[in-house]
Amino acid sequence: MSVLIKDKLMGLLSSILSRTLFRRSFNDIDRMVEDIRAGKPVPKSKPDPKSGKLELKDSRLSYSSPDYGEWEISVDNVVVFGEYTTDNGPMIDDWFMVFVLNDQTWVEASNYCDGRENVREALAKRWNVESLYGELCYHTGFASRAIWPMELTGQPLFQFTPRHQSWLEKIKAFGFGLIDKDLSEEVRRYLEERGTRE
């Protein structure tokens, strides 16, 4: 069997397995999306403690989660804000906010964490924008989007690259491939141009 056929077969089996195991969750998500399209309000959910807590005090932004680690940064060092999604949902967090720093590194926080709305509102005021809410909320695959600054809004934040895995590694991972992410060309170009202006 060729590698391409093996990969497609593994992907199909993985898709069937996940859709079968999580059929109820997918139906709930489909129903929620239809309700939103019909103009019904989005139900508010209580943040899962595993998703962590995001806080802004003065100019220090901190995040702490038992699953996703912890960090603390100065808001003054943030040069790009965005979001990305994975195909890991609905049982684990699959939507993240990203703070790119002026040294081209980044930190991220689950978009389901406690404090997310307060931080988004405070940063929107600080950066003089109407909203920092993302558009990828119900996206179920790998996608990314820059939200701020306005020059980058809507551009891809990351480029995703499948990591090479042997057939045995894929079986051990139940068919789930590993994906690497790096800043997109658009974001890198913006950061380089910003660096030359300073």
C-alpha positions in Angstrom: 0.0 0.0 0.0 1.4 3.4 -0.9 2.0 6.0 1.8 -0.7 8.3 0.3 -3.3 5.5 0.5 -2.3 4.7 4.1 -2.6 8.3 5.1 -6.0 8.7 3.5 -7.2 5.4 5.1 -5.9 6.5 8.5 -7.6 9.9 8.1 -10.9 8.3 7.2 -10.8 5.8 10.1 -9.9 8.7 12.5 -12.8 10.8 11.1 -15.3 7.9 11.4 -14.1 7.1 15.0 -14.3 10.7 16.2 -17.6 11.4 14.5 -19.1 8.2 16.0 -17.7 8.9 19.5 -18.8 12.5 19.5 -22.0 12.4 17.5 -24.0 14.0 20.2 -21.5 16.9 20.6 -21.4 17.5 16.9 -25.2 17.6 16.8 -25.2 20.1 19.7 -22.7 22.3 17.9 -24.7 22.2 14.6 -27.8 23.2 16.5 -26.0 26.0 18.3 -24.7 27.3 14.9 -28.2 27.3 13.4 -29.5 29.2 16.5 -26.9 31.8 16.1 -27.7 32.2 12.3 -31.3 32.6 13.3 -30.3 35.5 15.6 -30.8 33.7 19.0 -28.3 34.7 21.7 -25.2 32.6 22.4 -25.7 30.7 25.7 -23.0 31.7 28.2 -21.0 28.9 29.7 -19.1 28.8 32.9 -15.3 28.6 32.2 -13.7 25.2 32.8 -11.0 25.5 35.4 -8.7 23.5 33.1 -9.0 26.3 30.5 -7.3 28.6 33.0 -7.6 32.3 34.0 -6.5 35.4 32.2 -5.9 38.7 34.1 -4.8 42.2 33.2 -3.4 44.3 36.1 -2.0 47.7 35.2 0.1 46.8 32.2 0.8 43.2 33.2 -1.1 40.4 31.5 -0.9 36.9 33.1 -2.4 33.5 32.4 -2.4 30.3 34.4 -3.9 26.9 33.5 -3.3 23.4 34.8 -3.4 22.1 31.1 -1.8 25.0 29.1 0.8 26.3 31.5 1.3 29.9 32.8 3.0 33.1 31.7 3.2 36.8 32.4 4.0 39.5 30.0 3.9 43.3 29.7 1.1 44.5 27.4 3.6 47.1 26.0 5.5 44.2 24.4 2.5 42.9 22.5 2.6 43.8 18.8 0.0 41.5 17.3 -3.1 39.9 18.8 -5.0 37.1 17.1 -6.6 33.7 17.3 -6.3 30.1 16.1 -8.3 26.9 16.2 -7.4 23.3 16.0 -9.4 20.1 15.2 -9.1 18.9 18.8 -12.6 19.8 20.0 -15.2 19.4 21.3 -13.8 17.4 24.3 -10.7 19.6 24.8 -10.1 23.3 24.1 -9.7 24.0 20.4 -9.8 27.9 20.2 -6.9 30.0 21.5 -6.0 33.7 21.7 -2.4 34.6 20.8 -0.2 37.6 21.9 2.7 38.0 19.6 5.6 39.9 21.2 8.1 42.3 19.7 10.8 39.6 19.6 8.6 37.5 17.3 7.8 34.9 20.1 4.2 34.5 21.3 2.2 33.3 24.3 -1.3 31.9 24.0 -4.4 31.4 26.2 -7.5 29.3 25.8 -10.4 31.3 24.5 -12.6 29.5 27.0 -10.7 30.7 30.0 -12.0 32.8 32.9 -11.5 36.5 32.5 -11.3 36.5 28.7 -14.1 39.0 28.1 -12.8 41.5 30.6 -9.3 41.3 29.1 -10.6 41.7 25.6 -12.6 44.7 26.5 -9.7 46.4 28.4 -7.3 45.7 25.6 -9.7 47.0 23.0 -9.9 50.3 24.9 -6.2 50.4 25.3 -5.5 49.8 21.6 -8.4 52.1 20.6 -10.4 49.5 18.6 -14.1 48.7 18.7 -13.7 45.0 19.4 -11.1 42.2 19.7 -13.6 39.4 19.4 -12.5 36.6 17.0 -14.5 35.2 14.1 -13.2 31.6 14.4 -15.4 30.6 17.4 -17.1 27.7 15.7 -14.4 26.7 13.3 -13.6 23.0 13.7 -10.2 22.7 11.9 -6.9 24.4 11.9 -7.3 28.1 11.1 -5.8 31.3 12.3 -6.5 35.0 12.0 -4.9 38.3 13.1 -7.3 40.7 14.9 -5.0 43.6 15.9 -3.4 45.8 14.7 -5.9 47.0 12.0 -3.3 46.7 9.2 -3.3 42.9 9.8 -6.9 42.2 10.6 -8.2 39.2 8.8 -4.7 38.0 7.6 -3.5 34.5 8.7 -1.7 34.6 12.0 0.0 31.2 11.6 1.0 28.8 8.9 0.3 25.2 9.8 2.6 22.3 8.7 1.9 18.6 9.2 4.8 16.9 11.1 6.1 13.8 9.4 5.1 10.7 11.3 5.8 7.1 10.5 2.8 4.7 10.1 3.5 3.2 13.5 3.6 6.7 15.2 0.2 7.4 13.6 -1.3 4.2 14.9 0.1 4.9 18.4 -1.5 8.4 18.2 -4.9 6.8 17.1 -4.5 8.4 13.7 -4.1 11.9 14.9 -1.3 13.7 13.1 0.9 16.4 14.7 0.8 19.9 13.4 3.5 22.5 13.8 2.7 26.2 13.6 4.8 29.3 12.9 4.0 32.9 12.3 2.6 33.5 8.8 4.5 35.4 6.1 2.1 38.3 6.4 2.8 38.7 10.1 6.6 38.3 9.7 6.6 40.9 6.9 4.6 43.3 9.2 7.0 42.8 12.1 10.0 43.4 9.8 8.5 46.6 8.4 7.6 47.7 11.9 11.2 47.1 13.1 12.6 49.2 10.3 10.3 52.1 11.2 11.4 52.1 14.9 
